C-alpha cells in the first residue's frame, strides 16, 4: 500500500511539474495574461498578448533584406505579398505591432538586427508611439507593485498549472502555426467588417474608441521614447543600412480629431524634432531620411461613403486611422525611390524646409475647416 501511495504521489507531482513546465516554456506570458499582471510590460492589453507572444517565438528565425516596423497601421497597410513589392526590397519582413510604443519597436528591431543586417530599414512613426496611454504611469513603463509580490512559488506554480494557463498554452500551439511575421494581416476580417456596416460607421466606431482613451502628452514618456529612437539611430547607423523613417498617412478626419484633443500643435512640434534628429545623424554620415505621408492631400482627403452605404469601397482607407495595402504599396515605392505613381505623395522633411511645410499644412487645414463645415461639425460632436 505504501508503495502504491508513493507511486501515486510521485505521478501527481510529475504531472504537475511537466504541465507547469509545458505552460511556462510554451507560453511564458500566459501566467501574466491569466492573472492580468501585464500592465507595465511589453504585453500591453490582454487582447494583444497572443500577437506579441508569436512575435517573440518567431522573430529570431527571420533574415529579411528589408525590414518594415510600425504599429497596426503598418500591419494593415503592408499586408501584401513580396512579389507585389519592388524587386530591390528583396525578402521583406513587415512587423506591425498593434498599439506599440516606440520602445517596443526598438526591442524588436534590435532583436532582428542582432542576427542579420538588412539593406533597408523602414520605420513607420505615429505620434501615439511617443505619448502616454491612459493606463500607463506618468513616468513610463513601470512594474505594478503586486508584480514583485506575485512572483513567488506560492502563486506562480498554481497559476502555471491552472486551467487558464493551460488553455493559453494550447492556443499558442495554434498561433505558432497560424501566424506569420510577414505583414499578413487578415484583410478578409476588415472586409467582412465593412460588408456589415460600411466605411463610415466603422470609422466612427474606431474614432469613438480613440476618444474614450486618447493618449496624453507626458514630458517624461515623450522624452524617453524620443531618446530611444535617437539611440536606435546611433546604433543602426554603424551598419550599412538605409534607414527610412516615415510618418504614417492618416485621413483628414484624424487631423480634425487631433485638433479637438489639443494635440495638433504637438503633432507639428514632434515633426520638427524628428527633422532635426534625422539631420543630426545625416551630418554624421548616417543614411537616414524622414518622409511625411500625413499631410493633407488628395490621398488623405478621400471622401467617405455616406452613412449606411455598405457597397462603395474606398481606395486608400479601411477607416480613418488605418490605410489599405494599396496605399502601403505606394508608400514603399516612394521610399525605395521607384519610378511611377506615388512620387507626388509624401514630403521629405529637413530643418531647412520644415517651417514652410508646416505653414502650408496649417493653411490647408484652415481651408478644410472653411470648406467642409459639415465634416468639422461631425468630428466636434463626436469629440463631445
C-alpha positions in Angstrom: 0.0 0.0 0.0 2.8 2.4 0.9 4.5 1.6 -2.4 1.3 2.4 -4.2 0.9 5.7 -2.4 4.5 6.7 -3.3 3.9 5.9 -6.9 0.6 7.7 -7.0 2.1 10.8 -5.2 5.1 10.7 -7.5 2.9 10.6 -10.6 0.8 13.5 -9.4 4.0 15.6 -8.8 5.4 14.6 -12.1 2.2 15.5 -13.9 2.2 18.9 -12.1 5.8 19.6 -12.9 5.5 18.6 -16.6 2.3 20.5 -17.1 3.7 23.6 -15.4 6.9 23.3 -17.4 4.9 23.0 -20.6 2.9 26.1 -19.8 5.8 28.2 -18.9 8.1 27.1 -21.7 5.5 27.3 -24.4 3.7 30.4 -23.1 5.8 32.2 -20.6 3.5 35.2 -20.7 0.4 33.1 -20.2 0.7 33.4 -16.4 0.7 37.2 -16.6 -2.2 37.1 -19.0 -4.4 34.9 -16.8 -3.5 37.0 -13.8 -3.9 40.3 -15.5 -0.5 41.4 -14.4 0.8 42.7 -17.8 0.5 46.4 -17.1 3.9 48.0 -17.4 5.3 45.2 -19.6 5.6 44.7 -23.3 2.5 42.6 -23.3 0.1 45.6 -23.2 -3.6 44.9 -23.2 -4.8 41.3 -22.9 -6.2 41.3 -26.4 -2.7 41.8 -27.8 -0.8 39.3 -25.8 -1.1 36.4 -28.2 0.2 38.6 -31.1 3.3 39.7 -29.1 3.9 36.1 -28.0 4.0 34.9 -31.6 6.5 37.7 -32.4 8.8 36.7 -29.5 8.6 33.0 -30.5 9.2 33.5 -34.2 11.2 36.7 -34.8 14.7 35.2 -34.4 14.1 33.0 -37.5 13.9 35.8 -40.0 16.8 37.3 -42.0 15.0 39.9 -44.2 16.5 42.1 -46.9 14.0 44.9 -46.0 12.6 45.3 -42.5 9.4 47.4 -42.0 8.2 48.0 -38.5 5.4 50.1 -37.1 2.0 49.9 -35.4 -1.2 48.3 -36.7 -1.1 50.9 -39.5 1.9 49.1 -40.9 0.3 45.7 -40.2 -2.8 46.5 -42.2 -1.2 48.8 -44.8 1.6 46.5 -45.8 -0.4 43.3 -45.9 0.9 42.4 -49.4 3.0 39.6 -50.9 6.7 40.1 -51.6 6.1 39.8 -55.3 3.9 42.9 -55.3 6.7 45.0 -53.8 9.7 46.5 -55.7 12.3 43.9 -56.6 15.0 45.9 -54.7 13.1 45.2 -51.5 14.1 41.6 -51.7 12.7 39.4 -48.9 10.6 41.6 -46.7 9.5 41.3 -43.1 6.6 43.6 -42.2 6.3 43.7 -38.5 3.2 45.7 -37.4 2.8 45.7 -33.6 -0.7 46.9 -32.5 -0.6 49.8 -30.1 3.2 49.7 -29.7 5.1 52.5 -28.0 8.4 53.2 -29.8 10.4 51.4 -27.0 8.7 48.2 -28.0 9.5 48.7 -31.7 13.1 49.3 -30.7 13.1 46.0 -28.9 12.0 44.0 -32.0 14.3 45.9 -34.3 17.3 45.2 -32.1 16.3 41.5 -31.8 16.3 41.2 -35.6 19.5 43.3 -36.2 21.4 41.1 -33.7 21.2 38.2 -36.2 21.2 40.0 -39.6 21.8 43.2 -41.4 19.0 44.1 -43.8 19.8 46.5 -46.6 16.7 48.7 -45.8 15.1 49.5 -42.5 11.7 51.3 -42.8 10.2 52.6 -39.6 6.6 53.8 -39.5 6.2 56.6 -36.9 3.0 57.7 -35.2 2.7 60.4 -32.6 0.9 58.0 -30.3 4.1 55.9 -30.0 5.6 58.8 -28.1 2.7 59.6 -25.8 1.3 58.1 -22.6 -1.7 55.8 -22.7 -4.5 56.2 -20.2 -3.3 53.1 -18.3 0.4 53.9 -18.3 2.1 55.5 -15.3 3.2 59.1 -15.9 6.8 58.1 -15.7 6.5 55.5 -18.4 6.6 51.7 -18.2 6.8 50.7 -14.5 6.0 47.3 -13.0 3.0 47.2 -10.7 3.8 46.7 -7.1 1.9 43.5 -7.0 4.1 42.0 -9.7 7.0 41.6 -7.4 4.8 40.2 -4.7 3.2 37.7 -7.1 6.4 36.2 -8.4 6.7 33.5 -5.7 6.4 29.8 -5.7 3.2 30.0 -3.7 1.4 31.9 -6.5 3.4 31.1 -9.6 3.2 27.3 -9.5 -0.6 27.1 -9.0 -1.1 29.6 -11.8 1.1 27.7 -14.2 -0.9 24.6 -13.5 -4.3 26.5 -13.8 -6.8 25.8 -16.5 -6.4 29.4 -17.8 -2.7 29.0 -18.4 -3.1 25.6 -19.9 -5.7 26.9 -22.4 -3.4 29.8 -23.2 -0.6 27.3 -24.0 -2.9 25.2 -26.2 -3.9 28.4 -28.0 -0.3 29.3 -28.6 0.3 26.0 -30.4 -2.3 27.1 -33.0 -0.9 30.7 -33.1 2.6 29.5 -33.8 1.4 27.5 -36.9 -1.2 30.1 -38.0 0.7 33.4 -37.7 3.5 34.5 -40.0 5.6 37.6 -39.4 5.3 38.8 -43.0 2.7 41.5 -42.8 -0.1 39.1 -43.4 -2.8 40.9 -41.5 -6.1 39.3 -42.3 -7.6 41.8 -44.7 -10.5 39.4 -45.0 -11.6 40.3 -41.5 -11.5 44.0 -42.3 -13.5 43.4 -45.4 -16.2 41.4 -43.5 -16.5 44.3 -41.0 -17.0 46.7 -43.9 -19.6 44.4 -45.6 -21.7 44.6 -42.4 -21.5 48.3 -41.6 -19.7 50.2 -44.3 -16.7 52.6 -44.1 -18.5 55.5 -42.4 -19.9 53.5 -39.5 -16.7 51.6 -39.0 -14.6 54.7 -38.8 -17.0 56.4 -36.3 -16.7 53.3 -34.1 -12.9 53.4 -34.2 -12.9 57.2 -33.6 -15.2 56.9 -30.6 -12.9 54.2 -29.1 -9.9 56.5 -29.7 -11.7 59.5 -28.0 -12.6 57.4 -25.0 -8.9 56.8 -24.1 -6.8 59.3 -26.0 -3.1 59.2 -25.4 -1.8 62.2 -23.5 1.4 64.1 -23.5 3.8 63.4 -20.7 7.3 65.0 -20.9 8.9 62.0 -19.2 7.3 59.5 -21.6 7.8 61.6 -24.7 11.5 62.3 -24.0 12.1 58.7 -23.1 10.6 57.4 -26.4 12.3 60.1 -28.5 15.6 59.2 -26.7 15.0 55.6 -27.6 14.6 56.5 -31.3 17.8 58.6 -31.2 19.8 55.8 -29.6 18.5 53.3 -32.1 19.6 55.5 -35.0 23.1 55.8 -33.4 23.3 52.0 -33.4 21.8 51.4 -36.8 24.0 54.0 -38.4 27.1 52.0 -37.5 26.0 49.5 -40.2 25.5 50.0 -43.9 21.7 50.1 -43.7 19.4 52.5 -45.5 17.1 53.9 -42.8 13.8 55.3 -44.0 11.7 56.9 -41.2 8.2 57.7 -42.4 5.2 59.3 -40.7 2.2 57.2 -41.5 -0.7 58.6 -43.5 -3.8 59.5 -41.6 -7.1 60.7 -43.0 -8.1 64.3 -42.5 -10.7 63.1 -40.0 -7.8 62.2 -37.8 -6.3 65.6 -38.2 -9.5 67.1 -37.1 -9.6 64.8 -34.1 -6.0 66.0 -33.2 -7.4 69.5 -33.3 -10.3 68.6 -31.0 -7.9 66.8 -28.5 -5.5 69.8 -28.5 -2.7 67.6 -29.9 -2.5 69.4 -33.2 0.3 71.7 -32.1 2.2 68.8 -30.5 1.9 66.9 -33.8 3.8 69.8 -35.6 6.4 70.2 -32.8 7.0 66.4 -33.0 7.7 66.6 -36.7 10.2 69.5 -36.1 12.0 67.5 -33.5 12.2 64.4 -35.8 13.5 66.6 -38.7 16.3 67.9 -36.5 17.1 64.5 -35.1 17.4 63.0 -38.6 19.6 65.9 -39.8 22.0 65.4 -36.9 22.5 61.8 -37.8 22.8 62.6 -41.5 25.6 65.0 -40.8 27.4 62.2 -39.1 27.2 60.0 -42.2 24.1 58.1 -41.5 21.9 57.1 -44.5 18.6 58.1 -42.9 15.7 60.1 -44.3 12.3 61.3 -42.9 9.2 61.3 -45.1 5.9 62.6 -44.0 2.8 61.0 -45.6 0.3 62.5 -43.1 -0.1 65.9 -44.8 -3.3 67.0 -46.4 -3.5 65.7 -49.9 -5.9 64.0 -52.4 -4.9 60.7 -50.8 -5.6 61.7 -47.2 -8.8 63.6 -48.1 -10.6 60.7 -49.8 -14.3 61.1 -49.2 -16.0 58.6 -47.0 -19.2 56.9 -48.4 -22.5 58.1 -47.0 -23.7 56.6 -43.6 -25.4 53.3 -44.3 -23.6 52.7 -47.6 -22.1 49.2 -47.4 -21.4 48.9 -51.1 -18.9 51.6 -52.0 -15.3 50.7 -51.4 -12.6 53.3 -50.5 -9.2 53.1 -52.3 -6.9 54.2 -49.5 -8.6 53.6 -46.1 -10.3 50.9 -44.1 -11.3 53.6 -41.7 -9.7 57.0 -40.9 -6.8 55.6 -38.9 -5.7 52.5 -41.0 -4.8 52.6 -44.6 -5.2 49.9 -47.2 -2.4 47.8 -48.8 -2.9 49.8 -52.0 -1.6 52.8 -50.1 1.1 50.7 -48.5 2.5 49.7 -51.9 2.6 53.3 -52.9 4.5 54.3 -49.7 7.1 51.6 -50.2 7.5 52.6 -53.9 8.1 56.2 -52.8 10.5 55.3 -50.0 12.6 52.9 -52.2 12.8 55.6 -54.9 10.8 53.7 -57.6 9.6 55.5 -60.7 5.9 55.6 -61.2 2.8 56.5 -59.2 3.2 57.8 -55.7 6.0 60.3 -56.1 3.6 63.2 -55.6 2.7 61.6 -52.3 4.8 62.4 -49.2 7.2 65.1 -48.3 10.9 64.6 -47.3 11.3 66.8 -44.2 14.5 68.6 -43.2 15.3 71.5 -40.9 15.5 73.8 -43.9 12.0 73.0 -45.3 10.0 72.0 -42.2 8.8 75.6 -41.3 7.5 76.2 -44.8 5.9 72.7 -45.0 4.1 73.2 -41.7 2.9 76.7 -42.8 1.4 75.2 -45.9 -0.2 72.4 -43.8 -1.8 75.0 -41.5 -3.2 76.9 -44.5 -4.6 73.7 -45.9 -6.3 72.8 -42.6 -7.8 76.3 -42.4 -9.2 75.9 -45.9 -10.5 72.5 -45.0 -12.3 73.9 -41.9 -13.9 76.6 -44.1 -14.8 74.4 -47.0 -16.1 71.3 -45.1 -18.2 72.7 -42.2 -20.4 69.5 -42.1 -17.3 67.3 -41.5 -15.9 69.7 -38.9 -19.2 69.7 -37.1 -19.4 65.9 -37.2 -16.0 65.5 -35.6 -16.7 68.2 -33.0 -19.9 66.4 -32.0 -18.1 63.1 -31.9 -15.5 64.6 -29.5 -18.0 65.9 -27.0 
